[in-house]
Amino acid sequence: MDKGVRAERMRGARGVYESNRKKIIATQDVCGICGEPVDKSLPYTDLMSATVDHIIPIAKGGHPSDIDNLQLAHRKCNRLKSDKLVNVVFVGNKKNEINNRDLPLSADWLSE
């Protein structure tokens, strides 16, 4: 593939991501990782500021710009999650976290 064509596709994909990122920040109010409210007025340098997380990390095969693979998160939560697959389950007031170290070797995670 020609370098110019590849660069143009990358710019287009980045544009879709930016558009979807703005939609996520405008429509969601709770961190998808910890379940706590996100203060969108904090500066981006603050660890509790709003950022957008890839639910299934790109490194694990997640789509980089699909809105269904994006969620609002605190910058701190997103950094701690890194490229791990995380499923947080709230039982009453107790948070149970299942990360990729606890996952079985094969499962259809998208259907759960």
C-alpha positions in Angstrom: 0.0 0.0 0.0 1.3 3.5 -0.9 2.5 5.5 2.1 0.3 8.4 1.1 -2.8 6.2 1.1 -1.9 4.7 4.5 -1.3 8.1 6.0 -4.7 9.3 4.7 -6.5 6.2 6.2 -4.7 6.9 9.5 -5.9 10.5 9.5 -9.5 9.3 8.8 -9.4 6.8 11.6 -8.0 9.4 14.0 -10.9 11.7 13.0 -13.5 9.0 13.8 -11.8 8.3 17.2 -11.8 12.1 18.1 -15.5 12.4 17.1 -16.4 9.3 19.2 -14.2 10.5 22.1 -16.1 13.8 22.2 -19.4 11.9 22.2 -18.3 9.7 25.1 -17.2 12.6 27.2 -20.4 14.5 26.5 -22.8 11.6 27.2 -21.2 9.6 30.0 -20.6 10.7 33.7 -19.3 7.6 35.5 -15.9 5.9 35.2 -16.5 2.6 33.3 -13.6 1.0 35.4 -14.3 2.0 39.0 -18.0 3.1 38.8 -17.4 6.5 40.5 -18.4 9.9 39.0 -15.9 11.7 36.8 -15.4 15.4 37.3 -15.0 16.7 33.7 -13.9 20.2 34.9 -10.5 18.9 36.2 -7.5 19.7 34.1 -6.2 16.8 32.0 -3.0 16.7 34.2 -5.1 15.7 37.2 -5.2 11.9 37.9 -9.0 12.1 38.4 -9.7 13.9 35.2 -11.8 12.5 32.4 -10.2 10.4 29.7 -11.5 7.8 27.3 -10.6 4.1 27.8 -10.6 1.3 25.2 -12.7 -1.4 26.9 -10.9 -4.1 24.9 -7.4 -2.7 24.6 -6.0 -2.3 21.1 -3.1 -4.5 22.1 -5.7 -7.3 22.8 -7.5 -6.9 19.5 -10.0 -4.1 20.4 -11.1 -1.7 17.7 -9.2 1.7 18.1 -12.1 4.0 17.2 -15.4 2.0 17.5 -17.7 3.8 19.9 -18.8 0.5 21.4 -15.2 -0.1 22.5 -14.9 3.3 24.2 -15.9 4.3 27.7 -15.4 7.3 30.1 -12.7 6.7 32.7 -10.6 8.5 35.3 -7.1 9.0 34.0 -5.8 7.1 37.1 -8.1 4.1 36.5 -7.2 4.0 32.8 -3.5 4.1 33.6 -3.8 1.3 36.2 -5.9 -0.8 33.8 -3.2 -0.3 31.1 -3.7 -3.0 28.5 -5.4 -5.5 30.8 -8.9 -6.8 30.3 -10.9 -5.8 33.4 -14.4 -6.6 34.4 -15.6 -4.9 37.6 -18.6 -6.4 39.2 -20.4 -4.6 42.0 -22.1 -6.8 44.6 -23.9 -4.5 47.0 -21.3 -1.9 48.0 -18.3 -4.3 47.5 -16.3 -4.1 44.3 -15.0 -7.4 42.8 -12.5 -7.0 40.0 -11.6 -9.7 37.6 -8.6 -8.9 35.4 -6.9 -10.8 32.6 -4.8 -12.9 35.0 -8.0 -14.5 36.3 -9.6 -15.2 32.9 -9.9 -18.7 31.6 -7.8 -19.6 28.6 -10.8 -19.5 26.2 -14.2 -17.9 26.5 -16.6 -15.8 24.4 -16.3 -12.6 26.4 -18.4 -10.5 24.1 -21.5 -12.5 24.7 -21.5 -12.2 28.5 
